[in-house]
């Protein structure tokens, strides 16, 4: 929700939802504001530490997502699983999380991301979620000119001439 005590109107971009997956709690989300448990910006996560987090992108046009993940209650390991169309798992990873926010980012190649789940953690929070279509700019190949065969011959001739000139001057001085 926007335009409330946590988020001002327009502070959240459309195209995602964050929900708690009940494990031992009742599936409610908590929003922590700065200075509570040491968080420095507004962060969101499950209200019960044992519950998991699901971030859903219902539009289907997301292939890149990034976020800060933190655990203000202490160190924990969070398993992260990325899902694509048809609820197919695109991959998993585990992160060691502590009170210092850690950036996690993912890009799905040849697919879209429909959901990201954070599981097995203990009080993990999400902050600064960013997502969308990755637009890769093509970098033009830069051709480094190479010296041709005749260029090498000419360079050798010039260096030889300079060397002979230096030897001639040295003999003339002595």
C-alpha positions as CSV (number, residue, x, y, z in Angstrom):
1,X,0.0,0.0,0.0
2,X,1.2,3.5,-0.6
3,X,0.3,6.9,0.9
4,X,0.4,5.6,4.4
5,X,2.8,5.8,7.4
6,X,5.4,3.5,5.6
7,X,5.4,4.5,2.0
8,X,4.4,7.8,0.5
9,X,2.3,8.0,-2.6
10,X,4.3,6.9,-5.7
11,X,7.2,5.5,-3.6
12,X,6.5,2.0,-4.8
13,X,6.5,1.1,-8.5
14,X,3.8,-1.2,-9.8
15,X,4.4,-4.7,-11.1
16,X,5.2,-6.8,-8.0
17,X,3.8,-8.2,-4.8
18,X,5.5,-9.4,-1.7
19,X,3.8,-12.0,0.5
20,X,4.7,-14.1,3.5
21,X,4.6,-17.9,3.0
22,X,3.4,-19.3,6.3
23,X,5.7,-21.9,7.8
24,X,4.8,-21.6,11.5
25,X,3.2,-18.2,11.5
26,X,0.1,-16.9,9.8
27,X,1.6,-15.4,6.7
28,X,1.6,-11.7,7.7
29,X,4.2,-9.2,6.5
30,X,6.0,-6.6,8.7
31,X,7.4,-3.3,7.6
32,X,10.3,-1.9,9.6
33,X,11.1,1.8,9.4
34,X,14.4,3.4,10.1
35,X,16.1,3.0,13.5
36,X,13.8,0.1,14.5
37,X,16.2,-2.9,15.0
38,X,18.9,-0.8,13.4
39,X,17.4,-0.6,9.8
40,X,18.4,2.5,7.9
41,X,15.5,2.6,5.4
42,X,12.0,1.1,5.1
43,X,12.3,-2.7,4.7
44,X,9.7,-5.5,4.5
45,X,9.7,-9.2,5.4
46,X,7.6,-11.9,7.1
47,X,6.2,-10.9,10.5
48,X,7.1,-14.3,11.9
49,X,10.8,-15.2,11.7
50,X,10.1,-18.8,10.5
51,X,7.9,-17.7,7.6
52,X,9.3,-17.4,4.1
53,X,9.1,-14.6,1.6
54,X,7.6,-14.7,-2.0
55,X,8.1,-11.9,-4.5
56,X,5.8,-12.3,-7.5
57,X,6.0,-10.4,-10.8
58,X,2.6,-11.0,-12.4
59,X,3.2,-9.0,-15.6
60,X,5.5,-11.6,-17.1
61,X,8.0,-9.1,-18.5
62,X,10.7,-9.3,-15.8
63,X,14.0,-10.9,-16.6
64,X,16.2,-9.0,-14.1
65,X,15.7,-8.4,-10.4
66,X,17.9,-7.0,-7.7
67,X,17.4,-6.2,-4.0
68,X,19.1,-5.6,-0.7
69,X,18.6,-8.4,1.8
70,X,19.3,-7.9,5.5
71,X,18.6,-9.7,8.8
72,X,18.6,-7.2,11.7
73,X,18.1,-10.0,14.3
74,X,21.5,-11.6,13.5
75,X,23.3,-13.8,11.0
76,X,21.3,-16.3,9.0
77,X,21.5,-18.3,5.8
78,X,18.8,-17.6,3.2
79,X,18.0,-19.9,0.4
80,X,16.8,-18.1,-2.8
81,X,15.0,-19.8,-5.6
82,X,14.0,-18.2,-8.9
83,X,11.0,-19.4,-10.8
84,X,10.0,-18.8,-14.5
85,X,6.8,-19.4,-16.5
86,X,4.9,-22.6,-15.5
87,X,6.4,-22.4,-12.0
88,X,9.6,-24.0,-13.4
89,X,12.7,-23.5,-11.2
90,X,15.4,-21.4,-12.9
91,X,18.0,-21.8,-10.2
92,X,18.8,-21.6,-6.5
93,X,21.5,-20.1,-4.3
94,X,22.2,-19.5,-0.6
95,X,23.4,-16.3,0.9
96,X,24.9,-15.6,4.4
97,X,22.9,-12.6,5.6
98,X,23.6,-10.3,8.6
99,X,22.5,-6.9,9.7
100,X,24.6,-5.3,6.9
101,X,22.5,-5.3,3.7
102,X,23.8,-7.6,1.0
103,X,22.9,-7.0,-2.6
104,X,21.4,-9.9,-4.5
105,X,20.8,-9.7,-8.2
106,X,19.7,-12.1,-10.9
107,X,19.2,-12.1,-14.7
108,X,17.3,-14.9,-16.4
109,X,18.6,-15.7,-19.8
110,X,16.1,-16.8,-22.4
111,X,13.2,-16.7,-19.9
112,X,11.3,-14.4,-17.6
113,X,11.2,-14.3,-13.9
114,X,7.7,-14.9,-12.4
115,X,8.6,-15.4,-8.7
116,X,11.5,-15.3,-6.3
117,X,11.3,-17.2,-2.9
118,X,13.5,-16.6,0.1
119,X,13.3,-19.6,2.4
120,X,14.9,-21.0,5.6
121,X,16.0,-17.7,6.8
122,X,15.2,-16.1,10.2
123,X,13.9,-12.6,10.0
124,X,15.2,-11.6,6.6
125,X,14.0,-8.3,5.1
126,X,13.9,-6.9,1.6
127,X,14.9,-3.4,0.7
128,X,15.3,-1.4,-2.5
129,X,13.7,-4.0,-4.9
130,X,14.4,-3.2,-8.5
131,X,13.2,-5.2,-11.5
132,X,12.4,-5.1,-15.2
133,X,13.7,-6.0,-18.6
134,X,17.5,-5.9,-19.0
135,X,18.4,-3.8,-22.0
136,X,21.9,-4.7,-23.1
137,X,23.7,-2.2,-25.2
138,X,25.8,-3.6,-27.9
139,X,29.4,-2.5,-27.6
140,X,30.9,-1.9,-31.0
141,X,34.1,-4.0,-31.5
142,X,37.1,-1.8,-31.7
143,X,39.6,-2.9,-34.2
144,X,43.1,-2.2,-33.1
145,X,45.2,-1.5,-36.2
146,X,48.2,-3.8,-36.7
147,X,51.4,-2.9,-38.3
148,X,51.6,-4.4,-41.8
149,X,54.7,-6.2,-43.1
150,X,55.9,-3.1,-44.9
151,X,55.3,-1.0,-41.9
152,X,57.6,-3.2,-39.9
153,X,60.3,-3.0,-42.6
154,X,60.0,0.8,-42.7
155,X,60.2,1.0,-38.9
156,X,63.3,-1.2,-38.8
157,X,64.9,0.9,-41.5
158,X,64.3,4.2,-39.6
159,X,65.6,2.7,-36.4
160,X,68.7,1.3,-38.2
161,X,69.3,4.8,-39.7
162,X,69.1,6.4,-36.3
163,X,71.4,3.8,-34.9
164,X,74.0,4.4,-37.6
165,X,73.8,8.1,-37.1
166,X,74.4,7.7,-33.4
167,X,77.5,5.5,-34.0
168,X,78.8,8.0,-36.6
169,X,78.5,10.9,-34.2
170,X,80.2,9.0,-31.4
171,X,83.2,8.2,-33.7
172,X,83.4,11.8,-34.8
173,X,83.6,13.1,-31.2
174,X,86.3,10.6,-30.2
